[in-house]
Amino acid sequence: MALKAEHEIHKRRFSRNLGVGLVLAGFVALVFGLSVVKITNIGPIQGFDHVVRPELTEPAE
């Protein structure tokens, strides 16, 4: 005789928790993949440092 019998509700909870875990892992993988694609597809990044950059201003003629 088992000391701790597993009830039917534990089996249902485990399957539900497994499903939620797989959905969460899929969401994390999706966000990671989108982040990698976005980072690799953009060009050089110039930060906002409160300094006038000549390449962004129109030439005065």
C-alpha positions as CSV (number, residue, x, y, z in Angstrom):
1,M,0.0,0.0,0.0
2,A,1.3,3.4,-1.0
3,L,1.9,5.9,1.8
4,K,0.8,8.8,-0.4
5,A,-1.9,8.0,-2.9
6,E,-2.1,10.3,-5.9
7,H,-5.6,11.6,-6.3
8,E,-7.3,12.2,-9.7
9,I,-7.2,15.9,-9.2
10,H,-3.4,15.9,-9.0
11,K,-3.2,14.3,-12.5
12,R,-5.5,17.0,-13.9
13,R,-3.5,19.7,-12.3
14,F,-0.3,18.3,-13.6
15,S,-1.6,18.2,-17.2
16,R,-3.0,21.8,-16.9
17,N,0.3,23.0,-15.4
18,L,2.3,21.3,-18.1
19,G,0.1,23.0,-20.8
20,V,0.6,26.4,-19.1
21,G,4.3,25.8,-18.9
22,L,4.5,24.9,-22.6
23,V,2.5,28.0,-23.6
24,L,4.8,30.2,-21.4
25,A,7.9,28.6,-22.9
26,G,6.5,29.2,-26.4
27,F,5.8,32.8,-25.6
28,V,9.4,33.3,-24.2
29,A,10.8,31.7,-27.3
30,L,8.7,34.0,-29.5
31,V,9.8,37.2,-27.7
32,F,13.4,36.0,-27.8
33,G,13.2,35.3,-31.5
34,L,11.5,38.6,-32.3
35,S,14.2,40.4,-30.3
36,V,17.0,38.7,-32.1
37,V,15.5,39.4,-35.5
38,K,14.9,43.1,-34.6
39,I,18.4,43.5,-33.2
40,T,20.1,41.9,-36.2
41,N,18.1,43.7,-38.9
42,I,18.7,47.3,-37.8
43,G,21.7,49.4,-38.7
44,P,23.9,51.4,-36.5
45,I,22.1,52.9,-33.5
46,Q,22.7,56.5,-32.4
47,G,21.6,57.2,-28.9
48,F,19.9,60.4,-27.7
49,D,22.6,62.3,-25.9
50,H,21.4,65.9,-26.1
51,V,24.0,66.8,-28.7
52,V,23.3,68.2,-32.2
53,R,24.3,65.6,-34.9
54,P,25.2,67.1,-38.2
55,E,23.8,64.1,-40.2
56,L,20.3,64.8,-38.8
57,T,20.1,68.5,-39.6
58,E,19.5,69.9,-43.0
59,P,22.4,71.6,-44.7
60,A,22.1,75.4,-44.7
61,E,22.4,76.7,-48.2
